[in-house]
Structures are given as C-alpha cells and as structure tokens.
C-alpha cells in the first residue's frame, strides 16, 4: 500500500537526518510529501500556479517510442516516468477519481461512470480542498465528458467548468484561460489519442495513433507558449503536470508478469517546472528476459482419467540402451557416493485443469506435486516408483527420492524448498538446483532457488542406490501414476555437473541462460541441454554429442518402461519472452507515479498542508 501520512512524517525526519548527518535512510525518500506552509498569496510575485493536461489512452511506452518534440523538450526540466500506472479496472471514471481525489477506488469507491454509492463526500476532489484553503484561487476545468464535469467539479469549487465536443475546443479554452492574468489552476482533458487507439491500435507503429499523439504534443507546445507569454510569467512559478489517465491494449508488450506488462494501465507522467532538472523515474528492474522457443510439457487430461492423462502427456526422455544403463562409463550414473549438481530453469503455467481440489487449485499456480524432471520409474513409491524427481509442491517445489517399496511415505524422503519464502506464483522462469554432497560418512541434498540456498537434508544410506535407478530414463515432464493434476509449463537449460558446486558458484551463475566455457567448473560439466532447439523432436546434448545417445527425445504418452510416440517434427514449441529469476518487490507499482499521486503533487505545489485525516494515498515526487 502507498504511504500514509505517518509514514510520510517518518521519512521526512529521515530526510532531515540525511541533511544534518549525511547518512542514508531509504533510497525512495524523495517520493514523500514535504513539510509545507499555507501560502495564501497566490497572486503575489512568484505566485505558485498549476497547469494540468490529461490525455486518455496514451501509453507511456508509446510516448517514449514516438518521442514527440514538445514533451521531449520538457523532460529536460521535469521529473518524469514512462511507466506510471493507473487503476487496473480500466474504467475512466475510476481513474478520474484517482487523479483528482488522491485516493484509490478502495476508498472513493468510484467503479463506473454512474458513480453509484461513491464516497466523494469523504474524499473530496482536489478543487474543493484548494478552495477551502484559499477561496481566491481561480480554477478552470475543460473536458470532453459531462460525467467528469457534473461529478468532479461544481460551481462552488471551480470558477469555470465547461464540457466540449472536441479536443480543438478544449485546447482553445485552455489557451484562453492561460491568457487570463488571474488563472491559478487550469485543467484540460483530451480524448483524441484514446479515440485513435480504440479505433485502430494503441501501438506507436500505428500511424493514426501516432498522429494523434503528435497532435496532442502540438497542444502541449501551444499551451507552454501561451503560459510563457503571460504578462506576469516572470513573477509566477508554474508546475505543469502532463499525464494520461490510462493506457490501452497492445500486443507488442513483453510480458514479465508484473503490472508493467499490462498496457492498459501503462501511463506517463511529467512534472515540469522551469527550475527543475531532468529526473527519470524508471520502472524497477524485474529480471532479464529469457527469450526463445520452448516445449510446453503438459497433459490436457486431469485426474478423472489417469490413462487419458498418460496417453496425452507431452514429455521428453533420455533413454539409455542396455550397454549404457548401468555402465560406469555413463557420466550420468553417479554411483552410491558420487557428488553431483543438477541445475535447470522451470516455468509453470496456471493450473487450468484443477480437477483435484478445484476450489483451491483451479486457475492458480498451486499444484499437488506433479513431477517435472527426474529419473524415476513411477511417481508414487507404492507403485514401484524407485528413483528421484523434482516436483511442484503447492506453490513451492521439492526433491523426492524413493526406494520403490512399501507404502507411500516410507522408504523415501521428500525435501521441500522453504515454503514460507519460495513461492513460485508469477508465471516466470526460475532457476532451480539440487546438490548431492557427501560429508564425512553422510550424504546430503541441498536445494537452491534463483541462486539462493533454501534448505539441506540428510539422505538415508538405504536410499543411496536409488539415485541411479537404471531402468528409468531421465524424464522431463509427466511421470506416470499421477493421481493429481499434471505439470503444465516449460523446462530448459538443464545442466548436470559431476561435482557439488559451491554456494557462491550457484549464486553467481544460476540465472545465466547459457553455460560458457568460462564457467570456473566447466570441466566438470557432464551434460548440458539448452532445450531451446526451437523445432524438431530432440533436445541436443552440447557436451555428449556422439550419435545422439545423450539427446532427449520429445514424446507423446508412454512410461519410463514403455516408449511413447516420438514427435519427430514437434508442434509443441512455443515462443517465450518471460523473465528469468524475477526480482520480488512487495508493492512494485509503488516505485513509480500512480494516478492518485497527482492530487498530492498539486496540493504540495500550492503549499496547502496535507492533513493526516484526509488519508490520501498519493505521494509527492520531489526534484532536489
């Protein structure tokens, strides 16, 4: 949640300490409301005034790509962002309420154009707050919407409020108001960019949309010229706020499974003053894009039909012939006490089947431990499932090693990654690693996620031989006798090392998407499958290349003991541009301006104290 007034005051104290002591509290302290006094001399020399230009439907990224001349020129003296955000509900009345009340819809409760059951009486618009502070301030609003004019302005709080049919008329009204010596707060709201986007496309490559952006930019240039031509401009101090109320649907956006991938909420924000310096508020780093073509491992059948789930499963196998199954020559057999490391990238889709516990699992990232990689005859120990596997476990993942005898839960271990900290629920790629390591006379397994150590567990000596289950192939995806919903996702960048890699090495290289010969342990790399071949029915082993004996083959159906149908020209490849090792932030949208920050910015500029009982969500972005 955004900062409340108490947090603001704490950070303000922090700011004071920085000034006195030269120390640092938090890097984002410059997004707080400053201490202000009530300046009632709005028409005195250097009187503070505000121009607000709001345009519907202009995506911040599209603005960046078009780079129109007038707004680009303003950035030299602005705090600005191409990645500010609006409400995800994509309702224009909601975004207007956010912009001009300074709170989100959770408080003002404006959720549609009807404004039914709203709480604008508790969270009044900024114009009312300005008039209450100083009734002499002249306020003018010019919009294309009667809904806005009738519900967000009033004769008591706005001196001139007019609805027009076209942006041209709105622009003329703005220019006329700026020619008035008494102008104090001027608001213009434009629609043509949104009209062009909804009619054509919200893409900078679309000429109609681009032309509409350039036309709005012309309006900005005209408004700035009119403002700077004012008779008393040298005695005035103007804040110019230019923003979009919302973005628009766009197919060109790279999906990182954060709010920044939603083009409908992608807006832009410019806070200009002729004494400002250029200050970009960029979107936070969320991780690197892992680009490529990958096989989707899944089955369209759920637990209602185990046989159907098995026959429909897209999986991949590395199946050894009899000469290699148990051979010590095979570098993928580790022996009863060999150290080794397995690393891979895994991405899971939403569990759309959800036939097991659908009220909990369906259309979520929750899975009931389907295997996605391993060397195991069957998933369940009671079904003779000797061997090891990596599987999903609710929102986390785990390593399981089974002897294949006795009831489930006996003669086997299951080691979960830290379920309280490792929650894979974003649809992005994650780097997983297990290390099997002998320490003295004991053997342990270590689990890592995105390069970070999660947990460690001892492997009972009775289970050591099960690590090399010779009758089982290495398998990606479905392993049979699954009585729960199957895995649905991608697996790639599989690395098997004949060494227990150190914590430091795993941390340094886990999120790399390719292993190069410069890796410090490259000589221990026993096998490597990028799994990004892009076509065909094989994953080529880039270390063991002889005769394809160590290549994975993409299959449909089958079991570890019975080969399925080999997909020689697989159609299951899919393009992926998801993030690998995404950086987790508790409220990622709070790092950039939001619609509800505009009111706080206006009030602060006009030196109107923001009272604690107003409960504003918005913040002020300083430029010092």
Helices and strands as residue ranges (DSSP letters): H 5-21, E 47-55, H 60-66, H 69-74, G 75-77, E 78-85, H 92-101, H 105-108, H 126-133, E 138-143, H 146-152, E 160-163, H 167-178, E 183-190, H 192-199, H 207-228, G 233-235, E 236-244, G 259-261, E 266-272, E 279-280, E 288-289, E 292-295, H 306-312, E 314-318, H 322-325, E 340-348, H 358-361, E 371-376, G 381-383, E 387-393, E 396-402, E 412-416, E 430-439, E 442-449, E 452-458, G 461-467, E 474-476, E 489-497, H 503-509, G 522-524, E 525-529, E 538-539, G 546-548, E 552-556, E 565-566, E 573-576, E 579-580, G 588-591, G 595-597, H 598-605, G 612-614
